[in-house]
Amino acid sequence: MEIRDHVAVHDYCTRPQIRQELRPVSNATLDHWRKRATRSALDAWTSEFYKSSYQSNSNFLKLCKEDGQFLEPKYANGGTWLPHLSDTRSTSRAVRAILKHTPIGEYRLRFHPKSTESPICGCGRVVETRYHIFQNCPLYKEAPSIVRSERRVPRDLETLKRFLDANPAAFAFKTNVIDAG
């Protein structure tokens, strides 16, 4: 019986078949390929971030570092903004403001154009936009600052944080405003 099994295996292995040539095997680890894919995605993300066509149509709030350079997107260690934000509520509101993905009229017009909820700001002046909230809506206070005396769209994360601290209703869902007030 042993010989018969050996013969069967021998016949199977020596029978003419279509054989594929083996390619050289990479010595790179799975971790290497993950890092390479991540680096490639970040390079593409950063490259897209700086294109003028992207900048002009961007929904991102363009925040700068102290040296005036844009804060670049990153994913490691909590990303670009998260490590600088303290609690969940403030973080949620900051991310909504940065991404323009927030419960305001501008968002409703873009994502829910058939909604019966009015896109007009609570002040009654114009469509509620991120720019209007930061720049000139009378329902919101200026972010406390020593440097300037007029309201403007935040250019850095600290100014955004001060604005959100001064205005608990800004970029919050209405149910959160009751809790925040």
TORPAFI-984231 format. One line per 4 residues: their letters; for each residue x negated, y negated, z negated of N, C-alpha, C. Coordinates in steps of 0.02 Angstrom, whole numbers, plus 50000, padded with zeros to 5 digits. Example, Ala and Ser with C-alpha at 12.3 -4.5 7.8 and 13.67 -1.06 7.14 Angstrom:
2
AS> 49340,50284,49610,49385,50225,49610,49340,50165,49610; 49358,50112,49646,49316,50053,49643,49355,49998,49606 $
end
This chain:
181
MEIR> 49960,50059,50000,50000,50000,50000,49957,49937,50000; 49903,49939,49966,49859,49882,49963,49830,49866,50031; 49812,49917,50068,49783,49906,50134,49835,49877,50181; 49896,49903,50177,49949,49878,50219,49960,49802,50207 $
DHVA> 49961,49780,50144,49969,49709,50128,49911,49669,50156; 49851,49695,50149,49792,49661,50174,49796,49653,50250; 49817,49705,50285,49824,49703,50358,49877,49651,50378; 49933,49649,50342,49986,49601,50358,49961,49529,50351 $
VHDY> 49924,49517,50298,49896,49450,50287,49845,49434,50341; 49803,49482,50358,49753,49472,50409,49786,49457,50477; 49837,49495,50494,49872,49484,50557,49905,49414,50559; 49936,49396,50504,49969,49331,50500,49918,49274,50510 $
CTRP> 49860,49280,50478,49810,49227,50481,49773,49224,50548; 49768,49280,50582,49730,49280,50645,49773,49277,50707; 49838,49279,50698,49884,49275,50755,49876,49206,50788; 49880,49203,50855,49874,49138,50889,49932,49090,50870 $
QIRQ> 49913,49031,50849,49963,48980,50830,49939,48912,50855; 49985,48865,50853,49964,48796,50867,49936,48769,50802; 49875,48750,50804,49842,48725,50744,49827,48651,50753; 49836,48613,50699,49821,48541,50701,49752,48530,50670 $
ELRP> 49718,48484,50701,49653,48466,50674,49663,48424,50611; 49626,48440,50560,49632,48403,50498,49595,48336,50505; 49630,48282,50483,49598,48216,50484,49558,48208,50420; 49511,48163,50420,49473,48151,50358,49520,48126,50304 $
VSNA> 49512,48150,50245,49554,48131,50188,49523,48071,50153; 49565,48022,50137,49542,47963,50101,49527,47980,50029; 49474,47950,50003,49457,47960,49933,49493,47909,49889; 49533,47864,49919,49568,47813,49880,49623,47844,49838 $
TLDH> 49633,47816,49780,49684,47842,49735,49751,47808,49749; 49803,47835,49718,49869,47805,49724,49868,47734,49696; 49831,47724,49641,49825,47658,49611,49793,47609,49661; 49743,47632,49699,49712,47590,49751,49763,47567,49802 $
WRKR> 49805,47614,49826,49855,47598,49877,49909,47552,49850; 49928,47561,49786,49977,47516,49755,49949,47445,49751; 49886,47440,49729,49855,47373,49724,49848,47341,49793; 49832,47381,49842,49826,47355,49910,49893,47330,49937 $
ATRS> 49946,47368,49924,50013,47348,49946,50035,47284,49909; 50021,47281,49845,50038,47222,49805,50000,47161,49831; 49936,47168,49842,49894,47113,49867,49920,47089,49935; 49939,47136,49978,49965,47119,50044,50031,47080,50038 $
ALDA> 50075,47104,49994,50139,47069,49984,50128,46999,49956; 50083,46992,49908,50070,46926,49879,50039,46879,49930; 49994,46905,49972,49964,46864,50024,50018,46839,50072; 50063,46883,50092,50118,46863,50137,50164,46813,50103 $
WTSE> 50180,46824,50040,50224,46781,50001,50193,46711,49995; 50129,46708,49976,50094,46645,49969,50088,46609,50036; 50072,46645,50088,50067,46616,50155,50133,46586,50176; 50188,46622,50166,50255,46598,50183,50273,46536,50141 $
FYKS> 50253,46537,50079,50268,46483,50032,50240,46417,50057; 50182,46418,50090,50150,46356,50112,50168,46335,50183; 50205,46375,50220,50224,46355,50288,50271,46295,50284; 50261,46247,50328,50303,46186,50326,50377,46203,50339 $
SYQS> 50390,46251,50382,50460,46269,50395,50493,46297,50332; 50455,46334,50293,50482,46361,50231,50490,46306,50179; 50441,46262,50175,50443,46208,50126,50502,46161,50138; 50516,46145,50200,50569,46097,50214,50638,46127,50202 $
NSNF> 50645,46193,50209,50711,46225,50200,50716,46264,50135; 50667,46255,50092,50663,46296,50033,50717,46280,49981; 50741,46332,49950,50786,46323,49893,50747,46322,49828; 50681,46335,49832,50640,46334,49772,50626,46262,49750 $
LKLC> 50629,46251,49686,50608,46188,49657,50532,46188,49657; 50502,46141,49692,50429,46141,49699,50397,46109,49638; 50371,46152,49595,50338,46129,49534,50263,46130,49544; 50230,46083,49512,50157,46076,49519,50120,46089,49454 $
KEDG> 50056,46104,49462,50011,46110,49405,49989,46039,49387; 49948,46034,49335,49923,45969,49313,49882,45934,49367; 49848,45973,49410,49806,45943,49462,49846,45924,49524; 49913,45933,49522,49955,45914,49579,49966,45968,49630 $
QFLE> 49932,46025,49624,49941,46081,49670,50005,46119,49652; 50040,46145,49703,50100,46183,49691,50084,46244,49648; 50131,46262,49604,50127,46325,49569,50141,46380,49620; 50094,46424,49629,50103,46477,49679,50141,46536,49649 $
PKYA> 50178,46570,49691,50214,46629,49666,50164,46683,49645; 50179,46716,49591,50140,46775,49570,50187,46820,49531; 50166,46882,49522,50209,46930,49489,50179,46955,49423; 50114,46951,49416,50081,46981,49357,50094,46940,49294 $
NGGT> 50093,46972,49238,50099,46941,49172,50160,46896,49166; 50215,46918,49193,50277,46880,49187,50288,46830,49243; 50245,46826,49291,50255,46782,49348,50230,46711,49335; 50251,46666,49377,50228,46597,49375,50258,46557,49318 $
WLPH> 50323,46568,49304,50358,46525,49257,50374,46558,49190; 50389,46622,49190,50415,46655,49130,50371,46648,49068; 50305,46654,49073,50265,46649,49012,50270,46581,48977; 50293,46530,49012,50297,46462,48985,50365,46445,48956 $
LSDT> 50411,46491,48962,50479,46479,48938,50492,46520,48876; 50528,46491,48828,50531,46522,48762,50587,46573,48752; 50649,46552,48757,50704,46597,48741,50742,46617,48804; 50785,46667,48797,50822,46694,48854,50867,46643,48888 $
RSTS> 50903,46603,48849,50949,46554,48877,50911,46501,48917; 50857,46474,48889,50818,46423,48925,50786,46453,48987; 50761,46514,48980,50730,46547,49037,50781,46557,49094; 50841,46580,49076,50893,46590,49127,50910,46525,49163 $
RAVR> 50918,46472,49125,50935,46408,49155,50878,46381,49197; 50816,46390,49175,50759,46366,49214,50753,46404,49279; 50761,46470,49276,50756,46510,49337,50812,46492,49385; 50873,46481,49360,50928,46460,49403,50912,46394,49437 $
AILK> 50885,46347,49399,50867,46281,49427,50812,46287,49479; 50761,46327,49463,50704,46335,49509,50726,46368,49574; 50769,46418,49570,50790,46455,49629,50852,46426,49664; 50883,46376,49634,50946,46347,49659,50999,46401,49666 $
HTPI> 50999,46447,49619,51047,46501,49617,51084,46494,49551; 51127,46444,49549,51156,46422,49486,51230,46403,49496; 51269,46404,49444,51341,46391,49451,51357,46317,49460; 51340,46291,49518,51355,46221,49535,51389,46219,49603 $
GEYR> 51417,46161,49621,51454,46155,49683,51415,46174,49745; 51353,46155,49748,51309,46171,49805,51305,46247,49815; 51297,46284,49761,51294,46356,49764,51360,46385,49787; 51415,46360,49759,51481,46386,49778,51495,46374,49852 $
LRFH> 51476,46316,49878,51487,46303,49950,51446,46351,49993; 51387,46367,49971,51343,46410,50010,51364,46483,50007; 51379,46508,49947,51392,46579,49938,51466,46598,49932; 51507,46550,49915,51579,46563,49908,51620,46508,49941 $
PKST> 51612,46499,50006,51644,46443,50040,51721,46444,50037; 51750,46502,50025,51824,46507,50022,51849,46501,49950; 51804,46487,49903,51824,46482,49833,51872,46423,49823; 51918,46432,49777,51964,46377,49761,51935,46330,49710 $
ESPI> 51878,46348,49681,51845,46305,49632,51812,46246,49668; 51823,46187,49644,51797,46127,49678,51721,46123,49673; 51688,46104,49728,51616,46094,49726,51596,46024,49700; 51646,45982,49688,51632,45914,49666,51607,45915,49594 $
CGCG> 51558,45874,49580,51529,45869,49513,51581,45845,49463; 51572,45863,49401,51617,45841,49348,51621,45766,49340; 51571,45730,49365,51572,45657,49361,51619,45628,49414; 51640,45670,49463,51687,45649,49514,51657,45612,49573 $
RVVE> 51592,45604,49575,51560,45563,49627,51546,45601,49692; 51511,45656,49687,51488,45692,49747,51489,45767,49734; 51470,45806,49786,51461,45878,49776,51405,45887,49725; 51417,45933,49680,51368,45946,49627,51308,45983,49656 $
TRYH> 51252,45949,49664,51191,45979,49690,51138,45977,49635; 51087,46016,49645,51030,46015,49598,51000,45945,49597; 50991,45916,49656,50963,45849,49660,51006,45799,49622; 51072,45801,49631,51117,45755,49596,51111,45763,49520 $
IFQN> 51109,45824,49496,51104,45836,49425,51039,45806,49397; 50984,45817,49431,50920,45790,49407,50916,45715,49416; 50938,45691,49473,50924,45622,49494,50972,45570,49465; 51038,45581,49471,51081,45524,49455,51150,45541,49426 $
CPLY> 51162,45602,49405,51227,45617,49376,51232,45587,49306; 51285,45548,49293,51292,45516,49227,51308,45566,49171; 51324,45629,49188,51340,45678,49137,51277,45707,49105; 51219,45693,49135,51157,45721,49109,51109,45665,49088 $
KEAP> 51069,45680,49037,51020,45632,49012,50953,45643,49046; 50914,45590,49046,50846,45595,49072,50805,45638,49026; 50758,45675,49054,50712,45713,49013,50667,45665,48976; 50660,45673,48910,50617,45627,48872,50546,45626,48901 $
SIVR> 50521,45566,48912,50455,45558,48941,50426,45490,48924; 50363,45487,48913,50329,45424,48898,50308,45390,48963; 50294,45430,49014,50265,45406,49075,50312,45366,49120; 50375,45385,49125,50419,45353,49173,50483,45329,49141 $
SERR> 50517,45286,49175,50579,45260,49148,50639,45275,49193; 50627,45305,49252,50682,45321,49296,50688,45397,49304; 50749,45420,49317,50760,45492,49325,50735,45514,49393; 50711,45575,49395,50689,45605,49457,50688,45681,49451 $
VPRD> 50682,45714,49506,50678,45787,49506,50612,45807,49473; 50614,45854,49426,50552,45874,49392,50499,45899,49441; 50438,45878,49430,50382,45900,49472,50338,45951,49436; 50351,45961,49372,50311,46010,49334,50356,46047,49285 $
LETL> 50332,46102,49262,50372,46145,49219,50389,46111,49152; 50343,46072,49125,50356,46038,49061,50414,45989,49068; 50417,45951,49122,50471,45904,49132,50537,45941,49141; 50536,45997,49177,50596,46037,49184,50619,46062,49116 $
KRFL> 50574,46087,49074,50591,46111,49008,50621,46055,48966; 50592,45996,48968,50619,45939,48930,50690,45921,48954; 50700,45921,49020,50766,45906,49047,50817,45957,49022; 50800,46021,49025,50846,46074,49002,50860,46069,48927 $
DANP> 50809,46052,48888,50819,46043,48816,50866,45985,48802; 50860,45931,48840,50902,45872,48831,50973,45882,48857; 50982,45932,48900,51046,45943,48934,51066,46017,48931; 51093,46041,48875,51110,46112,48868,51161,46137,48919 $
AAFA> 51200,46093,48950,51249,46115,48999,51220,46122,49069; 51161,46094,49080,51131,46095,49147,51114,46167,49167; 51138,46187,49225,51124,46252,49255,51147,46311,49212; 51197,46299,49170,51225,46351,49128,51295,46369,49152 $
FKTN> 51314,46431,49141,51383,46450,49154,51426,46417,49101; 51487,46402,49117,51531,46366,49071,51538,46402,49004; 51539,46468,49003,51544,46505,48940,51482,46492,48896; 51424,46483,48928,51362,46470,48892,51361,46399,48863 $
VIDA> 51395,46352,48896,51395,46283,48873,51428,46278,48805; 51481,46316,48795,51515,46315,48730,51467,46338,48676; 51429,46391,48689,51380,46417,48641,51322,46368,48631; 51300,46336,48687,51241,46293,48684,51255,46227,48649 $
G> 51318,46203,48652,51337,46138,48625,51336,46139,48551 $
end
